[in-house]
Amino acid sequence: MNTKEMTLQERVEKTLDTVRPALRADGGGVELVDVSEDGVVAVRLTGACGGCPMSTLTLKMGIERALREQVPEVKRVESV
Protein backbone atom coordinates (compact mmCIF):
# COMPACT_ATOMS: atom_id res chain seq x y z
CA MET A 1 0.00 0.00 0.00
CA ASN A 2 1.50 3.35 -0.95
CA THR A 3 1.16 6.44 1.21
CA LYS A 4 -1.64 7.90 -0.91
CA GLU A 5 -3.82 4.88 -0.08
CA MET A 6 -3.08 5.00 3.65
CA THR A 7 -5.39 6.76 6.07
CA LEU A 8 -4.15 9.74 8.04
CA GLN A 9 -3.94 7.60 11.18
CA GLU A 10 -1.93 4.92 9.35
CA ARG A 11 0.54 7.52 8.05
CA VAL A 12 0.93 8.99 11.55
CA GLU A 13 1.55 5.52 13.02
CA LYS A 14 4.10 4.74 10.30
CA THR A 15 5.96 7.96 11.07
CA LEU A 16 5.88 7.26 14.81
CA ASP A 17 7.53 3.92 14.00
CA THR A 18 10.54 5.87 12.71
CA VAL A 19 11.05 7.74 16.01
CA ARG A 20 10.33 4.83 18.34
CA PRO A 21 13.84 3.29 18.15
CA ALA A 22 15.41 6.49 19.51
CA LEU A 23 12.87 6.65 22.33
CA ARG A 24 13.40 2.96 23.16
CA ALA A 25 17.14 3.55 23.33
CA ASP A 26 16.47 5.86 26.29
CA GLY A 27 13.97 3.51 27.92
CA GLY A 28 10.83 5.23 26.66
CA GLY A 29 8.21 5.06 24.00
CA VAL A 30 5.23 6.74 22.41
CA GLU A 31 1.74 5.45 21.72
CA LEU A 32 -0.81 7.01 19.42
CA VAL A 33 -4.01 7.95 21.23
CA ASP A 34 -5.97 9.90 18.59
CA VAL A 35 -5.75 11.79 15.33
CA SER A 36 -8.40 14.47 14.95
CA GLU A 37 -9.85 15.62 11.66
CA ASP A 38 -8.31 19.06 12.19
CA GLY A 39 -4.76 17.65 12.33
CA VAL A 40 -4.16 17.41 16.06
CA VAL A 41 -2.33 14.24 17.07
CA ALA A 42 -2.65 13.05 20.67
CA VAL A 43 0.12 10.79 21.93
CA ARG A 44 1.09 9.26 25.26
CA LEU A 45 4.77 9.18 26.19
CA THR A 46 5.54 5.92 27.99
CA GLY A 47 8.32 4.41 30.04
CA ALA A 48 11.16 6.75 30.90
CA CYS A 49 9.73 9.37 28.53
CA GLY A 50 6.58 9.71 30.63
CA GLY A 51 8.29 11.46 33.52
CA CYS A 52 11.37 12.85 31.85
CA PRO A 53 12.05 16.57 32.25
CA MET A 54 13.01 16.66 28.57
CA SER A 55 9.69 15.17 27.41
CA THR A 56 8.35 18.51 26.13
CA LEU A 57 11.43 18.93 23.97
CA THR A 58 11.14 15.33 22.76
CA LEU A 59 7.49 15.90 21.92
CA LYS A 60 7.95 19.16 20.01
CA MET A 61 11.39 18.88 18.43
CA GLY A 62 11.37 15.14 17.82
CA ILE A 63 7.90 13.69 17.44
CA GLU A 64 6.02 16.76 16.19
CA ARG A 65 8.75 17.77 13.77
CA ALA A 66 8.93 14.27 12.25
CA LEU A 67 5.15 14.08 11.93
CA ARG A 68 4.80 17.51 10.34
CA GLU A 69 7.54 16.69 7.83
CA GLN A 70 6.08 13.33 6.84
CA VAL A 71 2.35 14.00 7.25
CA PRO A 72 1.58 17.59 6.16
CA GLU A 73 -1.98 17.40 7.52
CA VAL A 74 -0.62 17.29 11.07
CA LYS A 75 -0.90 20.74 12.65
CA ARG A 76 0.31 19.95 16.17
CA VAL A 77 1.04 17.14 18.61
CA GLU A 78 -0.22 17.04 22.19
CA SER A 79 0.71 14.74 25.03
CA VAL A 80 -2.21 13.26 26.96
Buried (B, 14 or more C-beta within 10 A) or exposed (E): EEEEEBEBEBBBBEBBEEBBEEBBEEEBBBEBEEBEEEBEBBBEBEBBBEEBEEBEEBBEEBBBEBBBEBBEBBEEBEBE
